[in-house]
Amino acid sequence: AIRDGLTLLHELGALHDNQDKPSLTTIGRDLARIPLDPRMARMLIEANTNGCLDDVMVIVAAMTIQDVRERPLDFQAQADQAHARFKDKESDFLSSLKLWDYIGDSRDELSGNAFRKRMKREFLHYMRIREWRDLVRQLRDVERQLGWSPADSVAGERDAAAVHQSLLTGLLSNIGARDGNSKEFQGARGTRFMVFPGSSLAKRPPEFLMAAELVETSRLWARDVAKIEPAWVERAAGDLLKHSY
């Protein structure tokens, strides 16, 4: 367990490459001050550098809690239809942001009771929405303690590339390259996986992707995925890469 922990911290750039006596890098010292899974904390550190802290904070909070979208057995088709408008064809993470915006707008325009009813009608779990909002609020407190400031984004515009590059720093072991024309991906450390059928990228998978998690059921599935550019991996992974010429 200790070896796995050290390997992860090394992957996240938190340790100096000195095997005898590991010491923390600047990233490592920041990670130690953020009360989150180190992968998630790493994403926030990068987002602060990339000027997209607010958006990444919302995504990180969504990854930490149970999905607010419900899919009851008797109403699966209706639930899928209600949630379809949030889907982004290149990124499940951007789908979370669209959903967050929609929930925020609904809260602003409706009274408490009407808001709760609308969420129930649209198969969105009210208590999990509250949990999501509370978590984002807590992360904003941490951000203030660290002296970070969220960049002012241009109204209505998002830098999707900056958001994904920030998330990638915490998901380097969950990247995959598509195997030819098949829907199967070659992952890090010799894994092979497919995109989970519920993802908006399942039907037309991209050449390269990253996943929030890899889950083993009947086979290995990548859940919550997004298309990435291979050049981002080169920049983020640095000395973790093996090169062949």
NURODO-194274 format. One record per residue: residue in three letters; x, y, z of N, C-alpha, C, O in turn; residue number from 1. Coordinates in steps of 0.2 Angstrom, whole numbers, padded with zeros to 4 digits. Atoms other than C-alpha are relative to their C-alpha. Layout:
BEGIN
ala|X|Y|Z|X|Y|Z|X|Y|Z|X|Y|Z|NUM $
...
REM end
This chain:
BEGIN
ala|0004|-0006|0000|0000|0000|0000|0004|0006|0000|0003|0011|-0003|1 $
ile|-0004|-0006|0000|0014|0012|0004|0004|0001|-0007|0004|0006|-0009|2 $
arg|-0003|-0001|0006|0023|0008|-0012|-0005|0003|-0005|-0003|0007|-0009|3 $
asp|0005|-0003|0005|0007|0011|-0022|-0001|0008|0001|-0002|0012|-0003|4 $
gly|0001|-0007|-0001|0005|0028|-0013|0005|0004|-0002|0004|0009|-0005|5 $
leu|-0005|-0004|0003|0022|0033|-0017|0000|0001|-0008|0002|0006|-0010|6 $
thr|0000|0000|0007|0020|0028|-0035|-0005|0005|-0002|-0004|0009|-0007|7 $
leu|0005|-0005|0002|0004|0039|-0036|0003|0007|0001|0002|0011|-0004|8 $
leu|-0003|-0007|-0001|0013|0054|-0028|0005|0002|-0005|0006|0007|-0007|9 $
his|-0005|-0001|0005|0027|0052|-0040|-0004|0002|-0007|-0001|0006|-0011|10 $
glu|0004|-0001|0006|0014|0051|-0055|-0003|0007|0000|-0003|0010|-0005|11 $
leu|0003|-0007|0000|0006|0067|-0049|0005|0006|0001|0003|0012|0001|12 $
gly|-0005|-0005|0000|0023|0076|-0048|0001|0003|0007|0003|0009|0008|13 $
ala|0000|-0003|-0007|0022|0078|-0029|0007|-0002|0004|0008|0001|0009|14 $
leu|-0006|0002|-0003|0039|0070|-0025|0006|0001|-0005|0005|0000|-0011|15 $
his|-0007|0000|0004|0057|0073|-0031|0002|-0007|-0001|0001|-0011|0003|16 $
asp|-0002|0006|0002|0064|0059|-0040|0006|-0002|0003|0012|-0003|0000|17 $
asn|-0005|0002|-0004|0075|0053|-0026|-0002|-0006|0004|-0005|-0005|0009|18 $
gln|0003|0006|-0003|0071|0035|-0021|0002|-0001|0007|-0002|-0004|0011|19 $
asp|-0003|0002|-0007|0082|0034|-0005|-0004|0004|0005|-0007|0001|0010|20 $
lys|0004|-0004|-0004|0073|0049|0003|-0004|0004|-0003|-0002|0010|-0005|21 $
pro|0004|-0005|0004|0058|0056|-0005|-0001|0006|0003|-0002|0007|0009|22 $
ser|0002|-0006|-0003|0055|0074|-0003|-0006|0004|-0004|-0006|0002|-0010|23 $
leu|0006|-0003|0004|0040|0085|-0008|0002|0005|-0004|0007|0009|-0003|24 $
thr|-0001|-0005|0005|0040|0096|-0023|-0005|0006|0002|-0009|0005|0007|25 $
thr|0005|-0006|-0001|0030|0113|-0023|-0007|-0003|-0001|-0011|-0001|0003|26 $
ile|0007|0003|0001|0015|0103|-0030|-0001|-0004|0006|-0007|-0004|0008|27 $
gly|0001|0005|-0006|0017|0090|-0016|-0002|0004|0006|-0006|0002|0010|28 $
arg|0001|-0004|-0006|0017|0104|-0003|-0007|0003|0000|-0011|0003|0005|29 $
asp|0007|-0002|0001|0001|0111|-0010|-0005|-0005|0001|-0010|-0004|0004|30 $
leu|0004|0006|-0001|-0007|0094|-0011|-0001|-0002|0007|-0007|-0003|0009|31 $
ala|0001|0002|-0007|-0004|0091|0007|-0005|0005|0004|-0007|0003|0009|32 $
arg|0004|-0005|-0003|-0014|0107|0011|-0008|-0001|-0002|-0012|0003|0000|33 $
ile|0007|0001|0003|-0030|0101|0001|-0003|-0006|0003|0000|-0012|0001|34 $
pro|0003|0006|-0003|-0042|0089|0010|-0004|-0004|-0005|-0010|-0004|-0004|35 $
leu|0004|0004|0005|-0046|0079|-0005|0005|-0006|-0002|0011|-0006|-0001|36 $
asp|-0004|0005|0003|-0040|0063|-0014|0006|0004|-0004|0004|0008|-0007|37 $
pro|-0005|-0004|0004|-0023|0068|-0021|-0001|0001|-0007|0002|0006|-0010|38 $
arg|0001|-0001|0007|-0028|0065|-0039|-0004|0006|-0001|-0003|0010|-0005|39 $
met|0004|-0006|0001|-0042|0078|-0037|0003|0006|0002|0002|0011|-0001|40 $
ala|-0004|-0006|-0003|-0031|0090|-0027|0004|0002|-0006|0005|0008|-0007|41 $
arg|-0004|-0002|0006|-0019|0089|-0042|-0003|0004|-0005|0000|0008|-0008|42 $
met|0004|-0003|0005|-0032|0094|-0054|-0002|0007|0002|-0001|0012|-0003|43 $
leu|0001|-0006|-0002|-0036|0109|-0044|0006|0005|0000|0006|0011|-0002|44 $
ile|-0006|-0004|0001|-0018|0115|-0043|0001|0002|-0007|0003|0007|-0008|45 $
glu|-0001|-0002|0007|-0017|0114|-0062|-0005|0005|-0002|-0003|0009|-0006|46 $
ala|0005|-0004|0002|-0033|0122|-0064|0001|0008|0002|0000|0012|-0001|47 $
asn|-0002|-0007|-0003|-0027|0137|-0053|0005|0003|-0005|0005|0009|-0006|48 $
thr|-0005|-0002|0005|-0012|0138|-0065|-0003|0002|-0007|-0001|0007|-0010|49 $
asn|0003|-0001|0007|-0023|0137|-0081|-0006|0005|0000|-0008|0006|-0005|50 $
gly|0006|-0005|0000|-0036|0150|-0075|-0007|-0003|-0001|-0011|0000|-0004|51 $
cys|0007|0003|0001|-0051|0138|-0075|-0002|-0003|0007|-0005|-0009|0007|52 $
leu|0001|0004|-0007|-0052|0134|-0056|-0007|-0001|0002|-0009|-0006|0004|53 $
asp|0007|0001|-0002|-0071|0137|-0054|-0003|-0006|-0004|-0006|-0010|0000|54 $
asp|0003|0005|0004|-0076|0125|-0068|0003|-0007|0003|-0001|-0012|0004|55 $
val|-0003|0007|-0002|-0063|0111|-0062|-0003|-0001|0007|-0004|-0007|0009|56 $
met|0003|0002|-0007|-0070|0113|-0044|-0006|-0003|0000|-0008|-0008|0003|57 $
val|0006|0002|0001|-0087|0110|-0050|0000|-0008|-0002|-0003|-0012|0001|58 $
ile|-0001|0007|0002|-0081|0094|-0059|0002|-0005|0005|0000|-0010|0006|59 $
val|-0004|0004|-0005|-0070|0088|-0045|-0006|-0002|0005|-0006|-0008|0008|60 $
ala|0005|0001|-0005|-0085|0090|-0033|-0005|-0006|-0003|-0007|-0010|0001|61 $
ala|0004|0005|0003|-0096|0080|-0045|0003|-0007|0000|-0001|-0012|0001|62 $
met|-0004|0006|0000|-0083|0066|-0046|0000|-0003|0007|0001|-0009|0007|63 $
thr|-0001|0002|-0007|-0083|0065|-0027|-0006|-0003|0003|-0006|-0008|0007|64 $
ile|0006|0002|-0003|-0101|0062|-0024|-0004|-0005|-0005|-0001|-0006|-0011|65 $
gln|0004|0004|0005|-0114|0050|-0032|-0004|0004|-0005|-0006|0010|-0003|66 $
asp|0003|-0003|0005|-0121|0055|-0048|-0007|0003|0002|-0011|-0001|0004|67 $
val|0007|-0002|-0002|-0136|0067|-0046|-0005|-0002|-0005|-0011|-0001|-0004|68 $
arg|0005|0002|0005|-0144|0061|-0062|-0003|-0007|0002|0001|-0012|0003|69 $
glu|0003|0006|-0002|-0156|0047|-0057|-0003|-0004|-0006|-0005|-0001|-0011|70 $
arg|0003|0004|0005|-0162|0032|-0068|-0004|-0005|0002|-0002|-0011|0002|71 $
pro|0004|0005|-0003|-0176|0023|-0060|-0002|-0006|-0005|-0003|-0004|-0011|72 $
leu|0001|0006|0004|-0179|0005|-0067|-0006|0001|-0004|-0006|-0001|-0010|73 $
asp|0006|0000|0003|-0197|0009|-0072|0000|0006|-0005|-0004|0006|-0009|74 $
phe|0001|-0006|0005|-0193|0026|-0081|0007|0001|-0003|0009|0007|-0004|75 $
gln|-0006|-0001|0003|-0176|0023|-0089|0000|0005|-0006|0004|0009|-0007|76 $
ala|0000|-0004|0006|-0181|0030|-0106|-0002|0007|0001|0001|0012|-0002|77 $
gln|0002|-0007|-0001|-0189|0045|-0099|0006|0004|0004|0007|0010|0002|78 $
ala|-0006|-0003|-0003|-0174|0049|-0088|0005|0001|-0005|0008|0007|-0005|79 $
asp|-0005|-0001|0005|-0162|0047|-0102|-0002|0006|-0005|0002|0010|-0007|80 $
gln|0002|-0006|0004|-0173|0059|-0112|0001|0007|0003|0003|0012|0000|81 $
ala|-0001|-0007|-0004|-0173|0072|-0098|0007|0002|0000|0009|0008|0001|82 $
his|-0007|-0002|-0002|-0154|0071|-0096|0004|0001|-0007|0009|0003|-0007|83 $
ala|-0003|0000|0006|-0150|0070|-0115|0003|0007|-0002|0008|0008|-0005|84 $
arg|-0002|-0007|0002|-0149|0089|-0117|0007|0003|0004|0010|0007|0002|85 $
phe|-0006|-0002|-0003|-0134|0090|-0105|0006|-0003|-0003|0012|-0002|-0001|86 $
lys|-0005|0004|0003|-0124|0078|-0115|0005|0004|-0005|0002|0008|-0009|87 $
asp|-0005|-0003|0004|-0108|0084|-0123|0003|-0005|-0004|0006|-0010|-0001|88 $
lys|-0002|0006|0004|-0102|0073|-0138|0007|-0001|0001|0010|-0006|-0001|89 $
glu|-0007|0001|-0001|-0084|0075|-0133|0003|-0001|0007|0009|-0002|0008|90 $
ser|-0003|0000|-0007|-0083|0076|-0114|-0006|-0001|0005|-0011|0003|0005|91 $
asp|0005|0001|-0005|-0094|0068|-0100|0001|0006|0006|-0003|0007|0009|92 $
phe|-0001|-0005|-0005|-0085|0081|-0089|-0004|0007|-0001|-0006|0010|0003|93 $
leu|0003|-0006|0002|-0092|0096|-0099|-0008|-0001|0001|-0012|0004|0002|94 $
ser|0007|0002|-0001|-0109|0087|-0097|-0002|0002|0007|-0007|0005|0009|95 $
ser|0001|-0002|-0007|-0107|0090|-0078|-0001|0007|0001|-0005|0010|0005|96 $
leu|0000|-0007|0000|-0104|0108|-0081|-0007|0003|-0002|-0010|0008|0000|97 $
lys|0007|-0002|0003|-0120|0110|-0092|-0005|-0001|0005|-0010|0003|0006|98 $
leu|0005|0002|-0005|-0130|0101|-0078|0000|0005|0006|-0005|0007|0008|99 $
trp|-0001|-0005|-0005|-0123|0113|-0065|-0003|0006|-0001|-0006|0010|0003|100 $
asp|0003|-0006|0002|-0127|0128|-0075|-0008|0000|0000|-0011|0005|0003|101 $
tyr|0007|0001|0000|-0145|0122|-0077|-0003|0000|0007|-0008|0003|0008|102 $
ile|0002|0000|-0007|-0147|0118|-0059|0000|0007|0003|-0005|0009|0007|103 $
gly|0000|-0007|-0003|-0141|0135|-0054|-0005|0005|-0003|-0008|0009|0001|104 $
asp|0005|-0004|0003|-0152|0144|-0066|-0007|-0002|0002|-0011|0003|0004|105 $
ser|0006|0002|-0003|-0167|0134|-0060|-0001|0002|0007|-0007|0004|0009|106 $
arg|0000|-0002|-0007|-0163|0138|-0042|-0002|0008|0000|-0006|0010|0004|107 $
asp|0001|-0008|0000|-0163|0157|-0046|-0007|0002|-0002|-0009|0007|0000|108 $
glu|0006|-0002|0002|-0179|0157|-0055|-0006|-0003|0003|-0012|-0001|0003|109 $
leu|0006|0004|-0004|-0190|0145|-0044|0001|0001|0007|0006|0002|0010|110 $
ser|0000|0000|-0007|-0195|0145|-0026|0002|-0007|0002|0003|-0011|-0002|111 $
gly|-0003|0007|-0002|-0188|0131|-0015|-0004|-0006|-0002|-0002|-0011|-0004|112 $
asn|0004|0006|0001|-0203|0120|-0017|-0001|-0002|-0007|-0001|-0007|-0009|113 $
ala|0000|0001|0007|-0205|0123|-0035|0006|-0003|-0003|0006|-0008|-0008|114 $
phe|-0006|0003|0002|-0187|0119|-0038|0001|-0007|0002|0003|-0011|-0003|115 $
arg|0000|0007|-0002|-0188|0103|-0028|-0004|-0004|-0005|-0002|-0010|-0007|116 $
lys|0005|0003|0005|-0203|0098|-0039|0003|-0001|-0007|0003|-0007|-0010|117 $
arg|-0003|0000|0007|-0194|0102|-0055|0005|-0005|0000|0006|-0009|-0005|118 $
met|-0005|0005|0000|-0179|0092|-0050|-0002|-0007|0000|0000|-0012|-0004|119 $
lys|0003|0006|0000|-0189|0077|-0046|-0003|-0002|-0006|-0002|-0008|-0008|120 $
arg|0003|0001|0006|-0199|0078|-0062|0005|-0002|-0005|0004|-0005|-0010|121 $
glu|-0005|0000|0005|-0183|0079|-0072|0006|-0006|0002|0011|-0006|-0001|122 $
phe|-0004|0005|-0002|-0175|0064|-0063|0007|0002|0003|0012|-0001|0001|123 $
leu|-0006|-0002|-0003|-0162|0074|-0053|-0001|0000|0007|-0006|0002|0010|124 $
his|0001|0002|-0007|-0159|0069|-0035|0002|0006|0004|0007|0009|0005|125 $
tyr|-0001|-0006|-0003|-0162|0084|-0024|0005|0000|0006|0009|0005|0006|126 $
met|-0004|0000|-0005|-0152|0079|-0009|0008|0000|-0002|0012|0003|0001|127 $
arg|-0006|0000|0003|-0137|0075|-0020|0002|0006|-0003|0008|0008|-0003|128 $
ile|-0002|-0007|0003|-0138|0092|-0028|0002|0004|0006|0007|0008|0005|129 $
arg|-0002|-0004|-0005|-0137|0100|-0011|0007|-0002|0002|0011|0002|0004|130 $
glu|-0007|0002|-0002|-0122|0089|-0007|0005|0003|-0005|0011|0005|-0002|131 $
trp|-0004|-0002|0005|-0114|0094|-0023|0002|0008|0001|0007|0010|0001|132 $
arg|-0001|-0007|-0002|-0117|0113|-0019|0004|0001|0006|0009|0005|0006|133 $
asp|-0004|-0001|-0007|-0110|0111|-0001|0007|-0002|-0001|0011|0002|0001|134 $
leu|-0007|0002|0002|-0094|0102|-0008|0003|0006|-0003|0009|0008|-0002|135 $
val|-0003|-0005|0004|-0091|0116|-0020|0001|0006|0004|0006|0009|0004|136 $
arg|-0001|-0006|-0005|-0093|0129|-0006|0006|-0001|0004|0010|0003|0006|137 $
gln|-0006|0001|-0005|-0081|0120|0005|0007|0000|-0004|0012|0003|-0002|138 $
leu|-0006|-0001|0004|-0068|0119|-0010|0001|0007|-0001|0007|0009|-0001|139 $
arg|-0002|-0007|0001|-0070|0138|-0012|0003|0003|0006|0007|0007|0006|140 $
asp|-0003|-0002|-0006|-0066|0140|0006|0008|-0002|0000|0012|0002|0002|141 $
val|-0007|0003|0000|-0050|0129|0004|0004|0005|-0005|0010|0007|-0004|142 $
glu|-0003|-0004|0005|-0046|0140|-0012|0002|0007|0004|0007|0009|0002|143 $
arg|-0001|-0007|-0003|-0047|0156|-0001|0006|-0001|0005|0010|0003|0006|144 $
gln|-0005|0001|-0005|-0036|0148|0013|0007|0000|-0004|0012|0001|-0001|145 $
leu|-0006|0001|0004|-0023|0144|-0001|0002|0007|-0003|0008|0007|-0006|146 $
gly|-0001|-0006|0003|-0024|0162|-0007|0000|0000|-0008|0002|0004|-0011|147 $
trp|0001|0000|0007|-0029|0157|-0024|-0006|0004|-0002|-0010|0006|0002|148 $
ser|0006|-0004|0002|-0042|0167|-0034|-0002|-0003|-0007|0002|-0004|-0011|149 $
pro|0002|0003|0006|-0053|0160|-0047|0000|0005|-0006|-0002|0011|-0005|150 $
ala|-0001|-0005|0005|-0050|0168|-0064|-0007|0002|-0002|-0012|-0002|-0003|151 $
asp|0006|-0003|0003|-0064|0179|-0071|-0001|-0003|-0007|0003|0000|-0011|152 $
ser|0001|0002|0007|-0070|0170|-0086|-0005|0004|-0004|-0009|0008|-0001|153 $
val|0004|-0004|0004|-0078|0179|-0100|-0007|-0003|0000|-0008|-0009|0000|154 $
ala|0007|0002|-0001|-0097|0178|-0098|-0002|-0005|-0005|-0002|-0004|-0011|155 $
gly|0003|0005|0004|-0104|0162|-0105|0005|-0004|-0004|0004|-0009|-0007|156 $
glu|-0005|0004|0004|-0087|0156|-0112|0004|-0004|0005|0005|-0003|0011|157 $
arg|-0004|0005|-0004|-0077|0141|-0106|0006|-0002|-0004|0005|-0003|-0010|158 $
asp|-0005|0002|0003|-0060|0136|-0110|0001|-0008|0001|0004|-0010|0006|159 $
ala|0000|0008|0000|-0063|0117|-0113|0007|-0003|0000|0008|-0008|0004|160 $
ala|-0007|0004|0000|-0045|0113|-0117|0003|0001|0007|0007|-0004|0009|161 $
ala|-0003|-0001|-0006|-0039|0121|-0101|-0003|-0004|0006|0001|-0007|0010|162 $
val|0004|0004|-0005|-0052|0112|-0091|0003|-0007|0000|0004|-0011|0005|163 $
his|-0002|0007|0001|-0047|0095|-0099|0007|-0001|0002|0009|-0006|0004|164 $
gln|-0007|0001|-0002|-0028|0098|-0097|0001|0000|0007|0005|-0003|0010|165 $
ser|0000|0000|-0007|-0031|0102|-0079|-0002|-0007|0003|0001|-0010|0008|166 $
leu|0002|0006|-0002|-0041|0086|-0076|0005|-0006|-0002|0006|-0010|0002|167 $
leu|-0005|0005|0003|-0028|0076|-0086|0006|-0001|0005|0008|-0007|0006|168 $
thr|-0006|0001|-0004|-0014|0079|-0073|-0002|-0005|0006|0003|-0008|0009|169 $
gly|0002|0005|-0005|-0024|0068|-0060|-0002|-0006|-0003|-0003|-0011|0001|170 $
leu|0002|0006|0003|-0029|0055|-0073|0005|-0003|-0004|0003|-0007|-0009|171 $
leu|-0005|0003|0005|-0013|0050|-0081|0000|-0007|-0001|0002|-0010|-0006|172 $
ser|0000|0007|0001|-0015|0032|-0077|-0007|-0003|-0003|-0007|-0009|-0004|173 $
asn|0007|0002|0003|-0033|0032|-0084|0000|0002|-0007|-0006|0004|-0010|174 $
ile|0000|-0002|0007|-0028|0037|-0102|0000|-0006|-0005|0002|-0012|-0003|175 $
gly|0000|0006|0004|-0031|0026|-0117|0001|0002|-0008|-0002|0008|-0009|176 $
ala|-0001|-0001|0007|-0027|0025|-0136|-0004|-0005|-0003|-0004|-0011|-0002|177 $
arg|0005|0005|0004|-0040|0017|-0148|0004|-0005|-0004|0009|-0003|-0007|178 $
asp|-0003|0005|0004|-0035|0001|-0155|-0003|-0001|-0007|-0008|-0004|-0008|179 $
gly|0003|0000|0007|-0037|0003|-0174|-0007|0003|0000|-0008|0008|0002|180 $
asn|0007|-0002|0001|-0055|0004|-0179|-0005|-0003|0005|-0011|-0002|0005|181 $
ser|0004|0003|-0005|-0061|-0006|-0164|-0003|0005|0005|0000|0011|0005|182 $
lys|0002|-0005|-0006|-0070|0002|-0149|0004|-0002|0006|0002|0001|0011|183 $
glu|-0004|0001|-0006|-0057|-0005|-0138|0006|0004|0001|0009|0007|-0004|184 $
phe|-0006|-0004|-0001|-0043|0005|-0130|0005|-0003|0004|0004|-0007|0008|185 $
gln|-0006|0003|-0003|-0025|0001|-0125|0001|0006|0005|0002|0011|0004|186 $
gly|-0001|-0005|-0005|-0023|0009|-0108|0007|0000|0003|0012|-0004|0000|187 $
ala|-0006|0000|-0003|-0008|0013|-0097|0001|-0007|0004|-0004|-0010|0006|188 $
arg|-0001|0006|-0003|0001|-0002|-0089|-0003|-0006|-0003|-0005|-0011|0001|189 $
gly|0002|0006|0004|-0005|-0014|-0102|-0008|-0002|0001|-0010|-0007|-0001|190 $
thr|0007|0002|0000|-0024|-0013|-0098|-0003|0001|-0007|-0001|0005|-0011|191 $
arg|0004|-0001|0006|-0037|-0014|-0111|-0007|0001|0002|-0010|-0002|0007|192 $
phe|0006|-0002|-0002|-0054|-0006|-0109|-0005|0003|-0005|-0002|0004|-0011|193 $
met|0005|-0003|0005|-0070|0000|-0118|-0004|0006|0004|-0004|0006|0010|194 $
val|0003|-0006|-0003|-0080|0016|-0115|-0007|-0003|0003|-0011|-0006|-0001|195 $
phe|0006|0002|-0003|-0095|0013|-0103|-0006|0002|-0005|-0006|0008|-0007|196 $
pro|0006|-0002|0005|-0112|0012|-0114|-0003|0006|0002|-0006|0009|-0002|197 $
gly|0004|-0006|-0002|-0120|0026|-0104|0004|0007|-0001|0001|0012|-0001|198 $
ser|-0004|-0007|0001|-0106|0039|-0109|-0002|0002|-0007|-0004|-0001|-0011|199 $
ser|0002|-0003|0006|-0110|0051|-0123|0005|-0001|-0006|0004|0000|-0011|200 $
leu|-0005|0002|0005|-0094|0045|-0132|0000|-0007|-0002|0005|-0009|-0006|201 $
ala|0000|0007|0001|-0098|0027|-0132|-0001|-0002|-0007|0002|-0007|-0010|202 $
lys|0001|0002|0007|-0105|0026|-0150|0005|0002|-0004|0007|-0002|-0009|203 $
arg|-0006|-0002|0005|-0091|0036|-0158|0006|0002|0004|0007|0008|0005|204 $
pro|-0005|-0001|-0004|-0076|0034|-0147|0006|0004|-0004|0007|0003|-0010|205 $
pro|-0006|-0003|0004|-0061|0046|-0151|0006|-0004|0000|0006|-0009|0003|206 $
glu|-0007|0004|0000|-0043|0041|-0154|0003|0000|0006|0006|-0005|0008|207 $
phe|-0003|0000|-0007|-0037|0046|-0137|-0005|0003|0005|-0009|0008|0004|208 $
leu|0004|-0002|-0005|-0046|0048|-0121|0003|-0001|0007|0008|-0004|0008|209 $
met|-0002|0001|-0007|-0045|0050|-0102|-0007|-0002|0004|-0012|0000|0001|210 $
ala|0006|0002|-0004|-0057|0042|-0089|0000|0002|0007|0006|0002|0010|211 $
ala|0000|-0001|-0007|-0062|0047|-0072|0001|-0006|0004|0005|-0006|0009|212 $
glu|-0001|0006|-0003|-0062|0029|-0067|0000|-0006|-0005|-0004|-0006|-0010|213 $
leu|0000|0007|0004|-0059|0011|-0074|-0004|-0005|0005|-0001|-0006|0010|214 $
val|0004|0005|-0004|-0072|-0001|-0067|-0001|-0007|-0003|-0002|-0008|-0009|215 $
glu|0000|0007|0002|-0071|-0020|-0068|-0007|-0003|0001|-0009|-0004|0007|216 $
thr|0006|0004|-0001|-0088|-0029|-0071|0001|-0006|-0004|0005|-0010|-0003|217 $
ser|-0001|0006|0004|-0091|-0041|-0085|0007|0001|-0004|0010|-0004|-0006|218 $
arg|-0007|-0002|0003|-0075|-0032|-0093|0002|0007|0003|-0001|0009|0008|219 $
leu|-0002|-0007|-0003|-0065|-0016|-0089|-0003|0005|-0004|-0003|0006|-0010|220 $
trp|0003|-0005|0004|-0075|-0001|-0093|0003|0007|0003|0004|0008|0009|221 $
ala|-0002|-0007|-0002|-0070|0018|-0093|-0006|0004|0001|-0011|0004|-0004|222 $
arg|0006|-0004|-0001|-0083|0029|-0085|0002|0007|0001|0007|0009|0003|223 $
asp|-0002|-0008|0000|-0084|0048|-0087|0006|0001|-0004|0011|0002|-0001|224 $
val|-0006|-0001|0004|-0073|0050|-0101|0000|0007|-0004|-0005|0010|-0005|225 $
ala|0000|-0006|0004|-0067|0064|-0112|0006|-0001|-0006|0011|-0004|-0004|226 $
lys|-0005|0000|0006|-0057|0066|-0129|0006|0004|0002|0005|0010|0005|227 $
ile|-0006|-0004|-0002|-0039|0072|-0126|0004|0000|-0006|0004|-0004|-0011|228 $
glu|-0005|0000|0005|-0025|0077|-0137|0006|-0003|0002|0008|-0002|0008|229 $
pro|-0006|0004|-0003|-0009|0066|-0136|0005|0005|0002|0009|0004|0007|230 $
ala|-0006|-0005|-0002|0002|0082|-0135|-0001|0003|0007|0003|0004|0011|231 $
trp|0001|-0002|-0007|-0007|0086|-0118|0003|-0005|0004|0006|-0003|0010|232 $
val|-0003|0005|-0005|-0001|0070|-0111|0008|0001|0000|0011|0000|0005|233 $
glu|-0007|-0002|0000|0017|0074|-0117|0002|0005|0005|0007|0005|0009|234 $
arg|-0001|-0006|-0004|0016|0090|-0108|-0001|-0002|0008|0003|0000|0012|235 $
ala|0002|0002|-0007|0008|0083|-0092|0004|-0005|0003|0005|-0005|0009|236 $
ala|-0003|0006|-0003|0017|0067|-0090|0008|0000|0000|0011|-0004|0004|237 $
gly|-0007|-0001|-0001|0035|0072|-0093|0004|-0006|0000|0004|-0010|-0005|238 $
asp|-0005|0006|0000|0047|0059|-0087|-0003|-0006|0002|0000|-0011|0003|239 $
leu|0003|0007|-0001|0034|0046|-0084|-0001|-0004|-0007|-0002|-0010|-0007|240 $
leu|0000|0003|0007|0034|0043|-0103|0006|-0004|-0002|0011|-0003|0000|241 $
lys|-0006|0003|0003|0044|0030|-0112|0000|0002|-0007|-0006|0002|-0010|242 $
his|0000|-0002|0007|0050|0035|-0129|0003|-0005|-0005|0008|-0009|-0002|243 $
ser|-0003|0005|0004|0054|0024|-0144|0001|0004|-0007|-0003|0008|-0009|244 $
tyr|-0002|-0003|0006|0063|0031|-0160|0001|-0004|-0005|0003|-0002|-0011|245 $
REM end
